């Protein structure tokens, strides 16, 4: 999105830019950003939440996730369930703060910074940043200056960015950009299975109902024996095969 197309609260930013921000229970607006929002979840967000809650991915999707898809979308979007309390509060927010703070979604960690990424011809991700200054937020009032890059690093964004960027070859594939591919209903189900319902995807692969054309490497095999992160990468690889014959 070009700078002149950004919402009024969004300002283009760069990693070495200085800013002051702090969020804690002493800030008057504490947890206000956890209400009245549509929180889209990435596959890695769901992976971290299901591990934190000690739930299977299928159970997490049933209890905490709303999956939406409309005709104009290529792929479904998974949203975190909100509480019907008149304020659409996050299901995990409490008076003391976030009950899954250590495994909170990446967009929650990054706030008030937003990050986008695009795939370059060198197969590397180029990121773009925005600083979000919403009227209700008082976190900018009393804090020591730091760079945006240092703030994001301190918030533990590195693994989130790594796995989100691993999706770029799939989500920004040339066939999608040139509109020469549109997923079928079966492929939409495959998308949710391989990226969000990892435990069932593991069962399908272990029992031979899902296969890759190339033999699994020792590292990929760890995904079948319990490593959810490797399994997510394996899911991306399988979707590239099924969607784009790669």
C-alpha positions as CSV (number, residue, x, y, z in Angstrom):
1,X,0.0,0.0,0.0
2,X,1.4,3.4,-1.0
3,X,1.8,6.1,1.8
4,X,-1.0,8.2,0.4
5,X,-3.3,5.2,0.6
6,X,-2.7,4.4,4.3
7,X,-5.4,5.0,6.9
8,X,-5.0,8.3,8.8
9,X,-3.6,6.6,11.9
10,X,-0.9,4.8,10.0
11,X,2.5,6.5,9.3
12,X,5.3,4.9,7.1
13,X,8.2,3.9,9.3
14,X,11.7,2.4,9.0
15,X,13.5,0.0,11.4
16,X,16.1,2.6,12.5
17,X,13.5,5.2,13.3
18,X,13.4,6.4,16.9
19,X,10.1,6.3,18.8
20,X,8.9,6.1,22.4
21,X,6.3,3.6,23.4
22,X,5.5,1.4,26.4
23,X,2.4,-0.7,27.3
24,X,1.8,-1.9,30.9
25,X,-0.9,-1.9,33.5
26,X,-0.1,1.6,34.6
27,X,-1.0,3.0,31.2
28,X,-4.6,4.4,31.3
29,X,-5.7,2.6,28.1
30,X,-4.3,-0.8,29.1
31,X,-6.0,-3.6,27.2
32,X,-8.1,-1.1,25.1
33,X,-6.3,-2.4,22.0
34,X,-7.5,-5.9,22.8
35,X,-11.1,-4.8,22.1
36,X,-13.2,-4.0,19.1
37,X,-10.8,-5.5,16.6
38,X,-10.7,-8.2,13.9
39,X,-7.6,-10.2,14.7
40,X,-6.5,-12.3,11.8
41,X,-4.3,-15.2,12.8
42,X,-1.3,-16.5,10.8
43,X,-0.5,-20.2,10.8
44,X,2.4,-19.6,13.2
45,X,0.0,-17.7,15.6
46,X,-2.2,-20.8,15.7
47,X,0.8,-23.1,16.2
48,X,1.9,-21.0,19.2
49,X,-1.6,-20.7,20.7
50,X,-2.4,-24.4,20.5
51,X,0.9,-25.3,22.2
52,X,0.3,-22.7,24.9
53,X,-3.2,-24.0,25.6
54,X,-2.2,-27.7,25.3
55,X,-4.9,-28.2,22.7
56,X,-4.9,-30.1,19.4
57,X,-5.0,-27.8,16.4
58,X,-8.5,-29.1,15.6
59,X,-9.8,-28.3,19.1
60,X,-8.3,-24.8,19.0
61,X,-9.9,-24.1,15.6
62,X,-13.3,-25.3,17.0
63,X,-13.1,-23.2,20.2
64,X,-11.1,-20.1,19.4
65,X,-11.1,-19.5,15.7
66,X,-13.6,-18.3,13.1
67,X,-12.7,-19.2,9.5
68,X,-14.2,-16.9,6.9
69,X,-14.0,-17.0,3.1
70,X,-15.8,-14.9,0.5
71,X,-15.9,-15.2,-3.3
72,X,-13.5,-12.3,-3.8
73,X,-10.9,-13.9,-1.6
74,X,-8.3,-16.3,-2.8
75,X,-7.8,-18.1,0.6
76,X,-9.8,-18.2,3.8
77,X,-8.9,-16.0,6.7
78,X,-8.7,-17.2,10.3
79,X,-9.9,-14.8,13.0
80,X,-9.5,-15.1,16.7
81,X,-12.9,-15.4,18.5
82,X,-14.0,-12.3,20.3
83,X,-16.3,-12.3,23.4
84,X,-19.8,-11.0,23.0
85,X,-19.5,-8.5,25.8
86,X,-20.6,-5.4,23.9
87,X,-17.0,-4.5,23.1
88,X,-15.9,-7.5,21.1
89,X,-13.1,-8.2,23.5
90,X,-10.3,-10.7,22.8
91,X,-11.2,-14.0,24.3
92,X,-7.8,-14.1,26.1
93,X,-7.9,-10.6,27.7
94,X,-8.2,-10.4,31.4
95,X,-8.2,-7.4,33.9
96,X,-4.5,-8.1,34.5
97,X,-3.7,-8.3,30.8
98,X,-3.3,-11.0,28.2
99,X,-3.7,-14.6,29.6
100,X,-1.5,-16.0,26.7
101,X,1.0,-13.2,26.7
102,X,4.0,-15.4,26.1
103,X,2.4,-16.8,23.0
104,X,0.3,-13.9,21.9
105,X,-0.2,-13.4,18.1
106,X,2.4,-11.6,16.1
107,X,0.3,-8.5,15.4
108,X,-0.3,-8.1,19.2
109,X,3.4,-8.3,19.8
110,X,4.3,-5.8,17.1
111,X,1.7,-3.1,18.1
112,X,1.9,-0.2,17.6
113,X,4.0,-1.2,14.6
114,X,2.6,-3.0,11.6
115,X,4.7,-5.1,9.3
116,X,4.2,-6.2,5.8
117,X,6.5,-8.3,3.6
118,X,6.8,-8.9,-0.1
119,X,8.7,-11.5,-2.0
120,X,11.6,-10.2,-4.1
121,X,13.1,-11.7,-7.3
122,X,16.0,-12.9,-5.1
123,X,13.5,-15.0,-3.1
124,X,14.1,-12.9,0.0
125,X,11.5,-11.0,1.9
126,X,11.5,-7.2,1.8
127,X,9.6,-5.7,4.7
128,X,7.6,-2.5,5.0
129,X,6.7,-0.9,8.4
130,X,4.1,1.5,9.6
131,X,3.6,3.2,13.0
132,X,0.0,3.1,14.2
133,X,-1.1,6.0,16.3
134,X,-4.6,5.4,17.4
135,X,-6.5,8.1,19.4
136,X,-7.1,5.9,22.4
137,X,-3.5,4.8,22.9
138,X,-1.5,6.5,25.6
139,X,1.5,4.3,25.3
140,X,3.4,7.0,23.5
141,X,3.2,9.4,26.5
142,X,5.9,8.1,28.9
143,X,8.6,5.9,27.6
144,X,12.3,5.9,26.7
145,X,13.1,6.4,23.0
146,X,14.3,3.3,21.1
147,X,14.4,2.3,17.5
148,X,11.5,0.5,15.9
149,X,13.8,-2.4,15.0
150,X,15.0,-2.8,18.6
151,X,11.4,-2.7,19.8
152,X,10.3,-5.5,17.5
153,X,13.3,-7.6,18.4
154,X,12.5,-7.1,22.1
155,X,8.9,-8.2,21.5
156,X,10.1,-11.6,20.2
157,X,9.0,-11.1,16.6
158,X,11.9,-13.0,15.0
159,X,10.2,-16.5,14.8
160,X,6.9,-15.0,13.8
161,X,8.5,-13.1,10.9
162,X,10.5,-16.1,9.9
163,X,7.4,-18.4,9.5
164,X,5.2,-15.6,8.1
165,X,7.9,-14.9,5.4
166,X,8.1,-18.6,4.7
167,X,4.5,-18.3,3.4
168,X,5.4,-15.7,0.8
169,X,6.3,-18.1,-2.0
170,X,2.8,-19.6,-1.6
171,X,0.8,-16.4,-1.0
172,X,2.6,-14.3,-3.6
173,X,3.2,-17.0,-6.2
174,X,3.4,-15.6,-9.8
175,X,0.3,-17.7,-10.8
176,X,-1.7,-15.8,-8.1
177,X,-0.3,-12.4,-9.1
178,X,-1.0,-13.0,-12.8
179,X,-4.4,-14.4,-11.9
180,X,-3.8,-17.7,-13.7
181,X,-4.7,-19.8,-10.6
182,X,-7.7,-19.8,-8.3
183,X,-8.0,-22.5,-5.7
184,X,-10.9,-25.0,-5.9
185,X,-13.0,-25.8,-2.8
186,X,-10.9,-28.9,-2.3
187,X,-7.8,-26.8,-2.3
188,X,-9.3,-24.3,0.2
189,X,-9.7,-27.2,2.5
190,X,-6.2,-28.3,1.9
191,X,-5.0,-24.8,2.7
192,X,-6.6,-24.9,6.2
193,X,-5.5,-28.4,6.8
194,X,-1.8,-27.9,6.0
195,X,-1.4,-24.5,7.6
196,X,-3.8,-24.4,10.5
197,X,-4.9,-27.9,11.4
198,X,-1.3,-29.2,11.9
199,X,-2.2,-32.2,14.1
200,X,-4.6,-33.6,11.5
201,X,-2.1,-32.9,8.7
202,X,0.4,-34.9,10.6
203,X,-2.0,-37.8,10.9
204,X,-2.8,-37.6,7.1
205,X,0.9,-37.7,6.3
206,X,1.8,-40.4,8.8
207,X,-0.9,-42.7,7.4
208,X,0.1,-42.1,3.8
209,X,-3.0,-40.2,2.6
210,X,-0.8,-37.2,1.9
211,X,2.6,-37.6,0.2
212,X,5.3,-35.5,-1.3
213,X,6.8,-36.5,-4.6
214,X,10.4,-36.1,-3.2
215,X,11.6,-38.1,-0.2
216,X,11.5,-36.4,3.1
217,X,14.8,-35.2,4.5
218,X,15.8,-36.1,8.1
219,X,14.8,-32.6,9.1
220,X,11.4,-32.8,7.5
221,X,10.8,-36.2,9.2
222,X,11.0,-34.5,12.6
223,X,7.8,-32.7,11.6
224,X,6.0,-36.1,11.6
225,X,7.5,-37.1,14.9
226,X,6.4,-33.9,16.8
227,X,8.2,-30.8,15.6
228,X,5.3,-28.5,14.8
229,X,7.5,-25.8,13.2
230,X,9.0,-28.3,10.8
231,X,5.6,-29.6,10.1
232,X,4.3,-26.1,9.2
233,X,7.2,-25.8,6.7
234,X,6.3,-29.2,5.3
235,X,2.7,-28.1,4.9
236,X,3.8,-25.1,2.9
237,X,5.9,-27.4,0.7
238,X,3.0,-29.7,0.1
239,X,0.7,-26.9,-0.8
240,X,3.3,-25.6,-3.4
241,X,3.2,-29.1,-4.9
242,X,-0.6,-29.4,-4.9
243,X,-1.4,-25.9,-6.1
244,X,1.5,-25.1,-8.5
245,X,3.0,-28.5,-9.2
246,X,6.4,-27.4,-7.7
